[in-house]
Amino acid sequence: MPIQHIVLFDGIERNNLLPLTATRAVADIRVGILTIKEKWEKYLNTKVDILTQDYLQPKYHYQQLENTVFINANILPTIELVNEIKLLSSESALMMQEKTVAFQTKRQITGINDFSEVFNHLHFQISSFSNSQIIFPWNIFTLNGQEIKNDIQLLGLKPNPEKLSKTNTLLGTEIYVEDGVTCECSILNAKDGPIYLAKDSEIMEGCTIRAPFALGEHATLKMQTKIYGDTTIGPYCKIGGEVSNSVIFGYSNKGHDGFIGNSVIGEWCNLGADTNNSNLKNNYGKVKAYNYVAKDYIDTGLQFCGLIMGDHAKSSINTMFNTGTVVGVCANVFGGGFHPKFVPDFAWNKEVFDLEKAYEVAQRVMERRKINLSEIDKNILKYIFDNKN
């Protein structure tokens, strides 16, 4: 039967996705063109609610109705999985790789902590599919290229490279241009996948772009920016220099030269001029990165892994990040040489960034995009400050 009401919930993977999930529900992670929430809404053709951590919940709407279906937000949707979820009966759950994908129940759920009791009364069945999942931050950039392609299909877009100015050099035809896009004197190579340019985005003169690539609404590539494939630049970002296989969620700036590769950057971040990250160890070995659950460095299984940066973090000019560096929320990184591979939330180098000053900086940064730092935002940052590592 048709699904009447959907709630995307934070699964147990949520803590492995810190610091990116310190300020957002898992459903708000961007991978490909869309966030996970937006993907599910497109597949199901309905708005969805979000059930997340108690301190984050005021940011999101949540309501349980009679026929609510709860879906684990770390699972990326496909039409096959959606159809399987539609077959769920009341008091039943769908499992995938020993994890709960979705369930339907009439028992009252007021928070995530109610799940364990509810699960004791559900009938479990095994999914026929093995969908991609966002379990660790690096899954975001490793899955990003394929998700850009998937989202193009999901959005039902048709190539329209003819909308671009004749001053550009276009290779391939899989170029998707929304209204209000400005792009002059640049090279767009779409031979290996799609290039998506969202509404009112801008590509300044001299940029070179290889697909797959997605540029969000009102985002800007500054002059002579070099973009390698499997990269997403979220809405309202300003990006310069060289970017490879990275996802920048939105509202963040990397306005000058410098290299970012195999990385995930949150919102409201600023990378100073000539900020660079290493994405490959000198011995070509597998990269380890800090994990908030283990409180230690874990093996990513990847040869290429760069920078994971939480919201509102900043780096000064000439900052150097080593392979597999994790930078927490509201952290400020400055000074010469390579920095530690883990920079905690609210770090001011070896000191602690004062919470009130962090509010002031965040307010100034957000005002530039005509957005106010709300009391909900402040309470979230205070919770992170009070519970920082």
N, C-alpha and C positions, 0 to 999 in steps of 0.2 A: 504494500500500500504506500501511497505518497508519504514522505516524511514531512510532518507538520511543524516541528520545532526542533532545532539543533542547538546543542551546547558543546563547544570545544573546550576541553579541559586540559590542564597541565598534568602530564604523566610523570612518572618517577624520573624520567630523563631530564626534567627541568633543571635540577641542580647541577647536572653535568654541563649545562649550557650557560652557566654563569661565566662572565659577568653580563652577558647579553640579555639574560632573562631577569637580571636584578631589577630592571626598570620596566619590563614588559612581560605580558603573558607569552607563552610559546607561540600562540596563534598569531602574534604580531611580528614574527620573524619574517623578513623578506628573503625569498630565494627564487631566482628567476625574475620575472617582471613583477609578480604579485606577492603579497604576504600570504601565509598559510591560510589565514581567515578568508581573504579574498578568493583564494582558489576554491575552498569549500563552498562559499556562497555562489560562485559561478556554476560549479557542478550541480548544486542542489537548487539553484534558482530561488534562493531565499536568504534573508538576513539571519545571522547566527548570533547567539549569546556566547559569553566566555566565562568560564569558571577557573579562577586562578588562585594565587596565594592570598591570604586574608589582607595583607597590607597593600596589595595591588588591586584588590577587588573593587574599591571605590572608583577606579578608572574605567571599569567595564560594567555593562548591563548583564545581569543574570536573573533568569526566571525559570522555574521548573513547571511545565505544563503537564497535562495528563499523558500525552504521547511523546514526551521529550526523548530524543535519542542523544546520548552523550558519546562524543567522539574524541579520541586521544589526539591532541593537536600536533604531536610530533610526527604523525603519519601523513605523508603527502598523498593527496587523493588521485584516483583514476576512476574512469567511468565504470570499470569492472568492480572495483571495491565499493563504489557508491551503490551499485545495483545489489551487491551482496548485503550491504547494510540495510537497504530498504526491505529486505526479507526478514529482518530481526523481529521476533515476537516479544511481547512483554515478558519481563523477568528473564531475559536471555542476553548473552554477551558473545562477541566475536573475538577470537584470539588469533594473533599472528606472531610467530617466533617467540612464544611463551609470554607475550604481552597483550594486554587488553586493548583492542582497537576501538571497539564501540560496544555500548550496551543500552538497553532500555529497561526502565523500572518505574513502578508506581510508588516505591518507597521514597520518603522525603529525603532530599539531599540539600543541605544548607551550606556545605563546604566540602573541600576535597577530603578532609579527614573522615567523612562519612562513608567513603568508598569501601574501605576494608570490611565493614559490617554488611553493606549491601551485597558485596561480591559473594558472601557466604550463602546467599539465597538465589543466586543466578544459575541458569543452565548455560554452560559454556560450549561453544562449537568452534572448530578450527577453520580459519579462512583458507580459501583455495589459492590465495594470491600472496605475493611477497613484495609489498610496496616499499619504496624508498622511505627512509626515516631520517629525521634530524635528531641525532642522539648526542653528538659533540659539536662544538662550534665549527670545526673544520669540515664537517659534512656539508655546511652551507656553501662553501666555495667549490667543493668537489662535485656537488650535484647541480651547481648553478647553470652550467651550459645546457644540460639536458632540460632543466626546468624552464629556461628561456624558450626553448623550442616547444615544450609542452604548453606553456602559457600562450604562445602565439596561436596554437590550435584551439585552446580553450576559449580565447577571446574571439575566435572566428575571423581573424584579420586576413585581408588580402594585400599582397604586395602592391605598393604604389610609389616606386622610386621616382616616377615622373614629377612628383610634387616638389622635388629638390631642385635647387638652382643649377643651371647649366655650368656654373663655375666649378662644380665638384667633379671629381673622377669617381665613377661608380663601377665596381667589379661585382658581377652577379646581380640578380634581380630581387633577392629575398630581403627587401628593405621596406619597412613599414613606418609610415610617416603620419603622425596625427596633426591636427590643425594647429597653426601658430608656430610651427617649427622653423627656426632660422639656422641655415647651414650654408656656409660659403667657403669656396677654395679649399676643400678638404678631400681626403681619399677615404672612401668607405668600401671595404672589401667584404662582400657577403657571399663569397664562394663556399665557405665552410659552415654556413648557417645563417640565421636571421639577424638583422640589425633593426632594433625597435627604438623609435624616437617619440617620446610621449608629448602630450600637448604642451605648447609654449616652451619647449626645451630649446637650447641654443648650442650650436657647435661653431666656435670661432674659427678664423682663418688658419689654415695650415695643419689641422688635426689629421691624424692617421688612425683609422679604426679597423680592427679585424673582428669578424663575427665568431661566435655568438656574442651579442652585446645588447644591453638595454639601458636607455637613458630616461630617467623619470621626469615627471612634470616639473617645469620651471628649473630644471637642472642645467648647468652650463659646463661645457668643456672649454677651457681657456686656450689661447693660441698655441698651436704646435703640440698639443697634448697627444700622447701615444697610448692607444688602448689595444691591449691584446685580448684574445677571445675568452669566453666564459666569464665575462665581467658585467656586473650590474652597478649602475650609479643611481641611487634613489632620488626621490623628489627634492628639489631645492638645494641640491649640492652644487658646489663650485670646485672643479677638479682641473689640475694642471699636472705637467710632468708625465711620468710613465706608470701605468697601472696594468697589472696582469692577473687574470683569474681571481678577481676579488669582488666582494659585495660590500657596498657602502649603503647602509640602510636609508639614510635621508638626512637632510638639514645639516650635513657636515661639509667641511671645507678641507681640501688639499690644493691650495690655490697656486702652488709654485712647483718648480722642478724638484725631482726626487722620485724614488722608486717604491711602489707598494705592490707586492705580489703575494698570491695565495693567502689572502687576508680577509678578515671581516671587521668592518668599522661600524660602530653604532651611530646613534643620532647625536647631533650637537657637539661633534668632535671638531677639533682644528689641528691639522698637522702643519707645523711651521715649515718655512722654505728649506728645501734640501733635506727634509726628513726622508730617511731610507730604511727599509727593512731587508734583512737577509731572509731568503726563503729556501736556502740550500746550505747544508753543512759542508765544511771543507773536506771532510772525509766521505761525503756523499751518503752518509748513513741515515737511518730513520730518525725523525725529529721527535723529541719529547716536549710536552707543553704542560703547564700547570693546570691541575684539576681541583676545583673547589671542594669536591666530595672527598677525594683522596687526601687533600691538603698536601699534595706532593706532585711531582712531575710524572706524567704517564706517557706511554708510547702512542703516538698518533697513528703509527703504521704508514706514515707518509714520508717520502723523500723531500717533498716540497711543502713547506708550511711556514707562513710568515707571521703576521701580527693579528691578534684578537684584541679588540679595544672596546670597552664599555662606553655607554653614553656619557657625554659631557667631559670626556678626557681630552687632554691637550698635550702637544709636544712643541718644544721650542725649535728655532732654526738649527739646522745641522744635527738633528737628533738621529742616533743610530740604534735601531732595534735588531736584536739577534733573532735567529731562527726560533720559531715557536714561542714568541713573547706574548704574554697575556697582561693587559693593562686594565685595571679596574675602573669603576664608575668615578667620575670627578677627579681622576688622578692627573697630576701635572708632572710631566717628564721634561727635564732640562739639564744642561751640563754636558761636558765633553765625554768622549769614549762610549763604549757599549754600556747600556743600562741593564739592571737585573732582568732576568727572563720572566719574573713575576713582579708586577707593580700593583700593590693592593689598592682597594677603593680609598679615595680621598687622600692618596699619598701626595705630598709636596716634597719630591725627592725623599729624603730620609725623615722628614717631618710629616705632620698631619695637617691637611688643608682644613681650615676652620669652616664649620658648617654655614655660618652666616655669610662668610665671604663667598662660599660656593654658591649660595642662593643669589648673591649679587651678580656674580659672573654669569650664571645661567640666565638670569633675567636680562642682562645686557645682550647676551648672545641671541636669545629668543626674540627680543624686541626687534632685532634686525630683520626677522621674518614676520614681524607683526603678530607675534604670538606671546601671550603672557605666561609667566611661570605661576601656575595655579596653586592653591592650597593643597590640592591632591598631589601635585608634583612635589611640593615641599615635604609633605608627609612621607612620600616614598623615599626621597633622598635622606630624610632624617632616619628612617628605619634602616636604610643601608649603612648610614654613618654609625648608628648605634650598634649595629651587628657586623661591622666590618672585620675582616680577617686580621 
